[in-house]
Amino acid sequence: MSTPNAGQPTPINTTCPYCGVGCGVLLREARETREAKAGEVPGVSGDSAHPANLGRLCVKGASLGETLGDHGRLLSPKVRGAEVSWPAALEAVASSIKAAVDSYGPSSVAFYLSGQLLTEDYYVANKLAKGFIGTPHVDTNSRLCMSSAVAAHKRAFGGDLVPACYEDLELADLLVLTGSNAAWAHPVLYQRMKASARPGRKVVVIDPRQTATTELADLHLALRPGTDTILFNGLLVWLAAAGELDQAYVAQHCADFDEALAAATVAAPSVAAVAQACDLPVADVETFYHWFAAEQRTVTAFSQGVNQSVAGTDKCNAIINCHLATGRVGKPGASPFSLTGQPNAMGGREVGGLANTLAAHMDYDTPGAKARVARFWQCQAVADGPGLKAVDLFDAVERGEIKVLWVMATNPAVSLPESDRIRQALKRCPTVIVSDCVAHTDTLDCADIALPAAGWGEKDGTVTNSERRISRQRRFLPLPGEARPDWWIVSAVARQLGYGEQFDYQSPADIFREHAGLSGFENRGSRVFDISGLANLSDEAYHSLAPTQWPVPAAGARPPRRLFGDGRFATEDGRARFVPVQAILPAQQPCDDYPMIVNTGRIRDQWHTMTRSARAPRLLAHRAEPFIDVHPDNARDLGLENGAMALLESERGRFVGRVSIQAGQRPGEVFVPIHWNRQFSGEAVATALTDAVVDPVSGQPEAKHGRARLRPWRARWHARLLVRENRPQRWRADYWTQQPLAGCTSWWLAGKAPVDWSLHGRDWLGGPPQLVMQDSPMGRFRAARLVDGRLEAVLLVERDPELLPAVDWLAGVFAEEEFSAATRRQLLAARAVDTEDIGALVCSCYQVGEKQIERAIAAGAGSVETLGAKLQCGTGCGSCLPELKALIAGAAGVAQEVGAVSALLSSDTGTR
C-alpha cells in the first residue's frame, strides 16, 4: 500500500475530524514512527490559511493530539473473537456476503456507513454495494443528522444543494439561529458570528432552551418544542399580509407560492395564534417578524434542533419558503443555511451514501440514472432501489431479513433510537461486520467480524464541509498494527469477490479521480454537483490540493461561491418550489405516566459517542458525568437537589444522571446529553429514551423529542475510584460512569445497598490497601493501594456526594515514580496542603476552574477581558465565554443583594 505523504515536509496541513465546519488543522511536526515519549503529543494548531476557520480551533480540535496513540485501539482483524490474519478476515467477509447473496439474494446484505469516513472510503463502499453486490441497502449515520435538510433542499431547489457560504454568517444584518446551539456544536462558526458583531446587526436565537448560544442573541424565542413550522408558517403569512414579499422574485423564479401560503394560513393564521401555539409572547413574535422583513441581508442557520424531528423536512421547507418569498437565497449575507453535523456528511451524500440516492447526486427516480452509473462503473446493473433508510434498515435486521450487515466508523447501538432494541437486533443478525479504529464500542461488542481501520492522522483522503468545500485529510502517522484504511479494506473484499479489475486502486488519489469523473459523466450541466475539473489531478496535485469549493466543472467558467444567486435553480424549469407545510407536532407527547419532555443534544467538549474525544482527559473535565438539566420548579416539585442523582424512565429505557438545575430550561422539559454509552456509563444512553419514529419524507428519527417520568435516584453511598490501569471490574455499583484522567482511569460510583468497605475494599482496589481511613457513623471510607512504592489505586467513599474531594491532585500522583512521605500522608485527603482547589472546570483550553474564576472576580476582575488577562480563560476557543459572563453576573447579583440588605439595615426605616 502506498504511503503518499512519506517524506512530505512538516508542517502538515490537514482537516479536523469532528464537526461539519471542516476546520483546517496544522500539524507543527510529523511523526516518522509511532514511538513517542510519555505524554508527548504532536503540536496542533488552527490553519490560518484555511477559509473555514482562518486559524481558529475549538477545544476539541485543539486537543486532537491528545487523542492519538495505540491505547485502546483495534489492531488486528478478529473473527468470532479470535485474532486472524488479513487474508483469513477478508475470506470470512467475502464468503459471508457470497453465501447470503446465493441463498437470499443481494438485498440480504446491507451497509451502514458514516460521516466519519473519507469521501474515497464512502465511494468505494457505495460502488461495491450498489454496483457489484447489487444491494440498495446502503445508508449512513448522516440519516440521523442531515437527511431532513437534504430532502428539503431537493423539494425546494431541485437538488441537495446548500446555497450559502460561511462568509454570509458574517455579512448578515439579521442572523437567525434555529435549532442550533452553535456555541457548543459549531464553536468556530459561532466565534466567526460573534467576531462580526457590529452596530445594527441583530441576532435571533430560536431554541426551547437557554443555551450558550443565546448569549449572542438580541432576541431569544424559547418556543414550545416542535412548533418551528408554526413560527415560520406564521412568518410567511405575516410577510404576505404586510406587503413585504418580493413579488417580482416570486413571479420570475418560483412556483407554488399560493399553495404554500394557503397551507401556512391554515396552520398559523395570525400572530396571536402563532404566539399561543408556540408559547411565546406576542410582542416577541412581532419583533422577529418585523426584523425579518426589515433586513435584506438575512441568514437563517439551522441544524439538528430542526432536522431531528418527525416533521424535520417540513420545518426546513418552512424556513426556505420565507427566504424564497423575500428573494433571499444565494446572495451575500442572505440565504437559508443548513449547518452540517459531521465532518463528511456532505461528502457521503456526494457519492451516494444515502439509501435513496445513487452516486454523484443522481437519484434512483431520475430517468437513465441507473444505466448511466452502471456504464461508468462497468457493472451489469446498479441495484434496484431505493434501499432501506437507517431506522427501517435495522428493523429489517431485527426481522431477520438482513443476513450480513457491515457497519463502518459508526456506533448504531448507541446513536439509533430505541438503542436497547438495536443491540438485540445486532446480536440476532447472522453476520455483523464492524470496521472501526477502537477495540471496544457498544456496536463492536455485537460484531462477528471486527476489522481494524485507520484513524485520523493515519488515513488520507478528502472531506466536504457545510459550505461545499472539499478539504484534504492528510496522513502524518504510520499505520498501527494491522490497521488499514477503509478504502483498502473494501477494495480487498471486492477483489476477493471477483471484482479485482474494477477495484484496482493503488491510492486514494485513484479513487478521487474516478469520483470526480463520475460527477461530470454525461452531465452536460444537468447536475450542479460537478467536480470533473479535478478528475485529471496528478498524484502530486491531489496531495497538495488546497481547500476547494464545488462545483468545479471541467469546461466553462467557474461558478460563483454561492448557488442560485441568479435566481435559476436545479429544477427542470429552473424555478424554486414553495412547499406547502402543515403543522405536525412531535409524535411523543407527554402524558400522565410520562409527563416530562426529553430533549437530547451535544455538549461543548464531547463528540458523538466519545470513541475519540474521551481519549483526551481534559475534554471530560467540563462535564465529567451524564446529567439531567431540570427547571427549578420541576426540581422543587419532585424533590430533586442540584448535584443529586435522578432517574428518567420512558416506555422503553432508563437514563440515570446527575441533576443540574437550570433556569434556562422550560418547565416540564429536561435536557440530556447524547454522548455517554455503555462503555462509559451504566444507564446513560440518551437514545434509550427516544422512540423510533421518523420523518415520513427524510426517514430522519425524532431524536430531539422524547417523553419520560423523572424521579430522584437515591443512593446509600457515593464514591470515586482511581486505578493506574483500566482493568476488568471486580466490583458492582448501581451507578457508574468512567472518566479517564491523565495518568489513571477513574469512576464516579454510587450504590443503594450497604457495603462493608473494610472487608470488600480490596475487591475495588485490586488488592489489599496500605492506607485506610474509616468513619462508619459518617459513612466515610478512604483507602489507597501502593505497589513497589507507586500508587496503584485510591477509593474515596462518602454518604453525601458533595463531600467527595476533587481528584485532580491524586491523578497527578499516579504519574510519580516515587513520592515523599508527605505526599503519602496526603493521599487520603486527596490533595496537597498547598494545592489550590480550582473547582469545576469552566475553561478546557487553559484548565481554569470555577473557584479560580470566582476568586479572581472577588479580587476585582469584573469583565471577561480582565479574567482573560489574569487567568487566560476565554482566550482560546471562546466556548466558555457565556459561562464566564454568567459567573460575573452572578457575583454582581450577589453583591447588589448584599448592598441592598446593608442599606436597608442601616436606614432609619429598616428592620433592626
N, C-alpha and C positions, 0 to 999 in steps of 0.2 A: 504494500500500500504506500502510495506516495506521501511525502511529507512536504507540502507546498511551502511552508513557512520556514523550513530549515535554513539556517544561515541568514535569515532576514534580520537587518539591524534593529536594535532597540532604539527608541521605544516602539511599542506596537500599538496601533490604533485598532480597537475592536468595539463591540456594541454590548451594552448591558443586557443580561438575560431575564430581567424582571418584567416590568410592565410595558404597555404598548407605546410609551413615549419614544422608546428607541434611542436612549442617550448614548452618545459616543463616550468610550472609556479609553483612557491612555494608560498602558502598562509601562511604567518607567524602567522596567528591567525584564528581560525574558529569561526563562529558565531552560537551560540546556538539559538538565536532568531533573528528576523528581526529588533529589536529595536536597534537604534544606535544614538549617539549624533550627532547633526547637524555638517555636514562637515566631520564626521569620515568615513574613508574607510578602508577596510581590507588591511593589508600590502601585497604588491605584489612584487615579485622579480623573476628573472630567476632561473631555477633549474639547478645548476651546474652539477648535475648527469645525466641530460637528454642528450643523444647523439646528438639530433638535434641542440641544441643551446648552450650547455655547459655553461649555466648561462647567456647568452646574452638575451636581450629583446629589441624590437624596442619600440618606444614611445607609439604605440597603445597598445602593450602588457603591458607595464609599467603602463598604465592608466586604466587597466581593473577595478580596484577597484572603480574608479570614475564613471563607467557606471552602477553600481549596484544601487538598490533602487526601490521602488514601483511607483515613479512618472511616469506617462505616460504609466503604464502597463495595459494590458488587464487582468482583474482579475476575470471576471465572464463570463460564456457562454452567448451568445446572439443569438436569433432567430428573424429575421426581425426587428432588432434594440432593442428588449426588452430583459432584463436580465431574464434568466431562470435557473432552476436547471440543474445539470448534467444529471439526468435521462431524463428530457424533451429534452435536447440538443441531447443526444445520440439517442433518439427515432426519433427526427427530421432528423438527419443524416441518420440513418438506413432506415427510411421509404422513404426518397427521393431516396436513392440508389435502394431499392427494387422496388419502383414504376417505376423508369427508366428502370431497367432490365426487369421487367414484360412487359412493354409496348414497349420498343425499343430495347431490347437485351443488353447484357453485355457491348458492345462497346460504348454504350451511356454514360458510366461512365468513367471518366479519373482522374488520379492523377498527380499532378505536384509537385515534391519533391525538395530537396535542399541539397547542400554540407554543409549546416549548421546543418543538422540532424546528430545525432549519428548513428553509424552502426546498433545498435539494433533497433532504430526507423525506419530506412530505411528498414531493413529486414522484420519487421512485416508489414509495408505498402505494400511492394512488394508482400509478401506472400498473404495478403488479396486480393489484386487487381488481380494478375495473377492466383493465385491458387484457390480462392473461389468465388469471384465475377465473374471472368472469363474474365476480360478486359485486353487486351495487352497494353492499353494506359496509361503507367506509364513512365513518363520522368522526367527530373531533370534540374535544372539550371546549372548543370555541362555540359550540352549540349552546353551552351554558352561559356564555357572556355576550356574544356579539350577534347571534343569529336573528334576533328581532330587528336590530338595526339594519342588517343585511336585507331582510325581507322588506323592510320599509323603503330602503333605497331603491330596491328593484321595482316596487309598486309605483313610487313617485318619479324616479329618474330613468327607469328602464335598465338599470344595472346596479351592481354592488359597487357604488362609486361615492366616495367621500369628497365633496367639492372643496372643502376648506384646507387651509394650512395653518401652522402654529402661529405665524405672524398675525393672523386675524384675531387671535385672542388678545393681542397687544393693541391692535388698531381699533377694536370695537369701542364705541362710545357707550353701548349698553351690553353688558356681559351677563347672560342668564345661565346659571349653572343649575341643572335639574337632575336629581338622582345621581349626583356626583360629589363625593367628598374628596375633591381633588387634592386638598392639602395632605391627605394621607394616602390616597390611591394613586395620584399622579403628581407627586410633590414638585417635580421640576416644572411642569406646566403651571402649577399653582404659583410658584415663585416668579415665573415669567408674567403671569397676570398681575401679581402683587407689585412687581417692579415697574409695570407700565401704568400704574395709577397716576391720574392727573386731574386737575380741576375739571369738574363736569362729567367725568367718566362715572357711570353708575354700575353697580353690581347687584343682581338679584339672585339669591340662592333659594331654590325650591327643594325642601327636604323636610320630612316629618321630624327629624332630629335637629337639635342644635349641635353642629359638628365643628371641627377645627376650621372648616372652610367658611362657615358663617361669620367668622371674624372679619372676612373681607367684604361682607355684604352691607350694602346700604339698605336693603330690604330683605328680610328672611320670611319666606312663606312656609310656615310649618303646617303644611296641609295634611288632611287625613290620608293615611296610606292608601294608594291605589286610585286616587281621584285625579291623577295627572291629566287624563283625557278630558275630564270635565273642565279643568282650568284652561287648557289650550283650546278646546272647542269654544268655550266662553270668550276667549280672546278673539277667535275668528269672527264670532257673531258680533262682538263689540266693534271690531275694526270695520266690518261692513256697515253697521248702524251709524258709526261716527264718520263715515266717508273717508276712512283712512286707508282704503285699498289702493294698490297700484293698478288701476283699471286697465291701462294700456298694456302693462306687462302680462296680466292675466289673460287678456284677449289675444295677444300675439304669441304667447309662449306656453300656455297651459290649457288643460282640458278638465272637464267635470267639476268645475267650481260650484255650480248651482247645486249639484247633488251633495257635495261636501258641506256646503253652507246649510242645506236643509237638514242634514243629519245632525250637524252641530247645534242647530237651533232647537231640535228636539231634546238633545242631551243637556244643553246649557242655554236656556232662553234669555237669561238676564244675569246681570252682575250679582243681584241678590240671591238668585238660585245657585250660582256658582259658589258664592261665599258660604251658603248654608251647606251645600253638598261637600265642599272641601274643608269645612270647619275653619274658615278664615274670616277675619274682619272685612267687611265690605270695603272699607277705606283702603286696606292693603291691596285688595284685588284691583280696585280702580286705579291706584297708584301704578301698579305693574302694567296695566293695560295702557295708561297714558304714556308711561315711559317707553313702552314698546312702539307705540305709534309715533312718538316724537323723534326717535333716533334711527336714522337710516343705517348707520353702522351698528348692526345688532348681530351678535353671535349667541346662539343657544347651544351650549355644550351639554351633552347628555351621556350617561353611562349606565352602570348596572342597576341603579335605582329605577330607571325607566325600562331597561331591557328585560330584566328578570321578573317577568310578570305574565299572567295568563292573558293579558291584553298588551304585551310589550310592543308588538308591531304597530298596533293602533296608537299607542302612546307616541311612538316615534313619528308616525304619519301625522298625528295631530300637531306636533311641533313643526314638521316640514310644511304642512298646509299653511301655517301662519307666515312662514318665510316666503313661500310662493306667492301668497296673497299680497305681500308687500314688496315683491321683487328683490328679495334679499337672499340670493343664492349665488355662490361663486364670485362674489365681489369683495374687494378688500375690506376686511372688517365686518363682513355681512354674510353669514351662512349658518345653517344648522350644522353641528359638528359632533359626530359620534366619537367619543374617546375610547379607544380600544383597550381591552383588558390585558391581553398577553403580548409578549414581545413579537410573536409572529402569527397572531391570529389572522392578519391580513394576508401574509404570505401563504398561509394554508388555504385561504379562500381563492387565491390566485391559481393554485394548482389543482383545485377540485377537492379539497379536504372535507367538504360538507357532503352529506349523503344525497342531497338533491341537486348536486352540480356535477359537471364532468371535469374539465380542466381548462385553464386559460379563460376563465369567465364564460365558458359555454355551458348551456343547460340541456338537460335531457329533452325538454319540450321544444327546443329550438330546431326547426326542420333542418335536417342534414348534419347536425352537430355530431351525433354518434358516429356516423360514417366518416366524417372529417377527422375526428380524433383517431379512429381505427386506421385510416390511411396513413396518418402521420406516425403512429406507433408501430405500424406494420403488424397489427394483430388481426385475427379473423373477424372479431366483432367486439365492440365495447358492451359491457354488461347492460342489460335492460334495467331501467331504473325509473324513478328514484329509489334509493335504498332506505333503510330504516334510520330515523334520527335517534339521537342518543338514548332518550328515555324508552322509546319503542324498541330500540335495539336490545337493551338489557331486559326488557320484558320478554323478548324472544329468547334470550339466553335463559331466563327463568323457566320458560315453557319447554325448553329442550330443543328448540328449532335451530339454534346455533351450536354446532359441534366443535368448532375451532374459533377461538377469539384471540386476536393478537392486539395487545394493549401496548402503546409506545409512549413513554415520557409523561404519563399522567396517572392519576390515582383515583379512579372512579368509585372505589369502595368508600371514599371519603367525600368526594365532590358531588356525586349524584344524589338526588332526593331519595328519601326512604333508604338511607345507606345500610341499615341492618339487613334489609331485603336484598340489596345489591350484593352484599357479601355472601349471602346464602346462594344466590343465583350463580356467582362465580365458582363457588365450591361444587355446585352440581354440574357445571359445564365439563364435558369430557376432556377438552384440552384448552387450557388457558396459557397463552404465551405472553410474557411480560418482558419488554426491553426497558431497562432502567439503569441509572448510574449508581444507585444506592442499594445497600444489601437488604434493607427491610422497609417496606411500606405496608399499609393495610391491604393493598392490591397484590403486592408480591407474595404476601402470606397465603394467597389463594392460587398462586401460579403453579402449573405443572412443569413449565419450561421457563427458566429465567436466563435472559441474555444480557451480558454486561455491556452497556452503551457508554460512549464517550460523553463527558460532561463539558460545561462551559470552560473554555481555555484549552480543551483537548480536541475540539472539532472545528471544522472550517466550513463556512458557507455564508448564506445571506438571510436576512430577516427584513420584513417590511413594517413600518410603524404606522401610526394613526393618520399621518398626513401623506400616505402613499410613498414614503421614502425608503428605498432599498439601501440597506447598510450591510457591511461585512462583519461577521463574527470571525475573528482570526484565531488560529491555533497558536498558542505560545507555550504549551506544555506537552511533553511526550505522553503517549497513552499509558495508563496504569494497568498492570497485569495483562489480562486478555481482553480488555475493553476495546470496542471498535465503534466507529461512527455508525449511526443508524442507516445511512445510505449504503454503507458497505454490507451491513447485516442483511438488509432486504435484497440487495443485488445478489449476494451469495445464495440466499434461499431461492431466488429466481433462477439462478444457474442450476441449482440442484433440481428444480422442477423442469428443467429442459429449455429455459428461455435465455441461454447464455448470450446469444448474438444480440438480443435487444437490451441486455443489461450489462454490457461490457464496458462499464465506466471505470476509468482509472483515477478519477479525481472529482471533487465537487464541481470544478470548472466545466467538466464534460456535461454534467447534469444541467448546470445553469444554462449553458449554451442551447441545449435541447429544449429546456423550458422556455427560454426566450424565443427560440424558433417557432415553437408551437403557438405562442401568443400572436405571431404575425402570419401564421399559416392560413392561407385563403381568407385573410381578414378583410383586406381592401376597405378599411375604415368602418367595418360593421361592428367592431368591438372596441371600446375605449381602452380596455387593458391591452396594451401592445408595447412590449419591450424588445421587439425584434431588432431594434437598433443596437442591442447588446449581444445579439446572437453570434456574432463573429469575434467576440473578445478573445484575444490570445490568453494563454495561461498567465502571462505577466500582467496583462491589463486587468484580468479578473482579480488577481491577487492584490492589485493596487487600486481597485475600484473605489472611487470616492462616493459618499452618500448621494444617491440619485433618485429623484422623484419621477414616478411614472405618470403618464405614458412616455415612452421613448421609441417612437416608430422608426423603422429603417429608412423610410422615404418621407419627404415633405418637411415642413417647418416643425420645429419643436413646439408642442402645445404650451400654453401658459401654465403657471404653477397652480392656478385654481381651475376647477372644472365648471362648465355651464355659465361662465360669466357673459357669454354672448347670447344666452337665452335659448341655446339649442341643446336638447337633451338626448339621451341614448335610446329613446323610444323609436318606433318605426316612423312616426310622423314628426319626430323631433320636439314634441310637446311634452312638458311635465304633466303628471297626473295628480290632481287633487284626489284624495281618498276619503270617502265618507266614513266617519268614525263614530261608532256607538259608545255609550258609556258602560263598559263592562267592569264590574267591581271584582276584587280578589275572590278566588274560589273558596278560600279557607276563612270564613267569617267567625268571629268569636261567638261562643255560646255559653250556657250556664256551666257546663262541665269544663270548658276550656276558654276562659274569659279573656286571656291576655293575647294580644297580637305580638308575634315574634318577628322582628326584623333581624336580618343577618348581614354581615359585611366584613370588610377588611379592617385591619388595624395598621398603624403607622409603620411599624418596623418588621412586619412579617409578610410572607408571600405564600399564597395558595396553601398547600398542606405541609409547609415547613421543611420539606426534604432538603432544601438548600439553605434557606435563611436561618434555620435553627442551629446550623453548624457554627454560626458566629455568636458567641455568648452575649455580646453587647446588644444584639438585636432582640434578645429575650429579657432584657433588663427593664425596658419601659413598661411592658405588660407581661409579667412572668407567668401568669396563670390565666386560664379561661375565666371569663367574668360575665356578669349579667347586669347591664345598665337598667336601672329602675327609677321611675319618677318618685320623688319624696312622698307623695300622697299614697301611692301603692305600697311603698315600703312601710309607712306608718300603719296602714290598714292591715297589712299581712304580718306585722311584727318582725320585719327584716331590719337588720342593722348594717351600716356600712362596714364592709370588710368581713362580714359573716358569710356563711355558705348558704346557698339556696338551690332548689331543685325545680327545673322546668319539666313538665310531663305533657306529651301530646298523645294522640291515639296510638302512635307507633314507636315513640322513643323517649329518651330522657337526656337531660343536659344538666350537669352539676357544675356550678361556677361560683365565684366569689362575688358578692353583692357590691355594686358600685352605684351609689345613689346620685342621680344626675338630674338637676332641674331642667336640663335641655331635652329630656325625654317627654313625649306626650303621655299623659296619664292613660293607663290601660295598655301601654305598649312597652316592650322590652327590646333591648338590642343585645345580640351575642356575636362573638367573632367566629369566622369560618375556618380558622387555621388549624386548631387542635385536632388531633386524630388519635387513633388507638395506640400509636407508638409513643405518644407524649402525654396522654391523659386517659383515665379510665372511662369517663362518661361525659365527653365534651365535644362530640361531633355534631355540629350545628345542623347538618342535613338529616339527622335522625328526627328532627322536629318538623321538617317540611314534606308535604305530600308530593307525589309525582304527577302534579297537574301541570299542563303545558299550554303555551300559546298555540292556538289551532293553526296559525299560519306559519310561524317560525319553528315550532317544536321546542322553544326555549322554556325550561321549567321555571315555576314561580318561586324562586329561591328567597325572595325578599319578604315573603308574607306567609307566616305560619300561625298556628294558634296553640296555646298550651295553658296549663294552670301552673301557678307559681306558689311555692310554699317554702318555709325555712327548712334547711337541711342541717340538723343539729348533730354535733359530734361530741363524744366524751373527751377526746384528746386531739391535739394538733401537733404536727412535728415537721422538722426539716431534717433530712438525711443527706449527708455528703459522703461520697466514696471516691477514691482515687480513680478507679476504672469501673466503667459500666459492666455489670455482671448480672447473671440470672437472679431474679428477685427471690429471696428466701423468706419474704415477709408478706403479710397480707394487710392491706388498708382498704377501707371502704371508699376513700377518695385518695387519688394520687395524680400528680402532674410532674412530669420530668422537666427540669431546667438545666441544660448544660451550662457549666461555668468554666472560666479559664482555669485549667489545672485539675478539674474534677467534674463529676456529674452529681447533680443534686435533685432532690424530690421535695415537693410540698405534699404532706400526708395528713390524713385525718381518719379517725375511726369511731365507730359507735360502741364497740364492745370494749370492756376493760382489758388491759394488757399488764401482765406482771413484767415490768421492764427489767427488773433485776435478774429475772430468770430467762427472759427471751430476748434481751437486748443484743446478745451475741449473734442471734439469727439475722438481725437487721444490720449489724456492723460487719458481718462476715467472719467473726471470731471474737474471742474474749477481749473486752476493753481493758486498758491500763488505767484510765482515768474515769471516775464515776462520781456523780453528784446527784443525790435524790432527795426530794422533799415530797413525800407521798401525800400529806394533807393538802399541799398546794397543787398537786397534780404535775409536779415538775420532775423531769429526769434528763440528765445530760451525761453523755459518755463519749469517750474518744478511744480509738484503737490505733496503736502505733506498732509498726513492724520495722525492726532494724533502725530505730531512731527516726523513721519517717512517718508522717501522718497518713493513715490509710482510710479512716472513716470517722465521722462525727455524727452523733444523733442528738437532737435537741427536741424535747417534748414539753408542751405546756397545755394547761387546760384552756387558757384564753389565748387565741392566736395573736392578739395584739402584743403579747409578752414575748413572742418569738423574736430573737435578735436578728439583725441583718447579718448576712454571712459573707459579705464581700472580703473582709479581712481573712476569714477562715479559708476561703477559696485560694487566696494567695499563699497561705501556709503550705498547701499541698505541693506547691512548686519548689519548696525549700528542701534541699538535700539534708541539711542539718538545721536545727533551730535551738535557740537558747533555752535555759531553764525558765527565764521569764516568759518566753513565748509558750512554753509547756504549761505554765501556771494559768495563762490567759485563754487556753483553748476552750474551756468550758464556759467562759464568759463570752466567747465568740468575738472578742475584739481586744486590741491592744489599748492600754490606758491612754496613749497619746494619739489614737486613731480618731479622726473626725467622722461623725455619723452624718453621711450625706443625705439620707432619706431616700424615698422612692425616686428612681431615675426619671428625669424630665428630658434632658438633652443627651441623646445617644451619641451624637458626634463627639462630644467632649466629656461624656460621662459626668454630667453635673446633676446633682440630686436636689430634691425639693427643699430639704432642710438647709442646704448650702444657699439656695436662692433666697429663702425666707430670711436667713441671717444677713445676706447682702442687702436685701430690701430694708430690713430694720436698721441697717447701718447707713441708709441714705440712697441706695441705688433705686431710684424711683421710675426708671424707664428701661425699656428693653435694650436701648443703646448703652446705658450705663452698666447694666448687667452683662452685656456682651463684652464690654471693655474690661470688666472686673473678672468675670468667670469664663468667658468665651462662649457661653451658652447662646444659642440663636444665631451664631455667626457662621455656622456650617451650612447644612441643607435648609435650615429655616423652618423645619416642620414643627419645632417646639415653640415657635413664637406665640401661637394662640394660648398655650399653657402658661408661658411667661407673663403674658398680659393679664391672664386670669389671676395669677398669684399676686401681681402688682395691684390689680383692682381689689382683690380680697383683702390685702393688707391695708389698702386705703380705706376700704369699708369698715374694717375693724377700728382703725384709728379715728375715723369720723364718728363711729358709735361711741367709742371711749370718750372722745372730746365732748360729744353731746351730753353724755351722762355726767361728766365732770362739770360742765356748765350748769346743768340742772341742779346738781348737788350744791354748787356754790352760789346759786341765785337765792334771792330772798323768798321767792315763791316755791322753791324746790322742797321736796320732802327730805327731812333730815333724820 
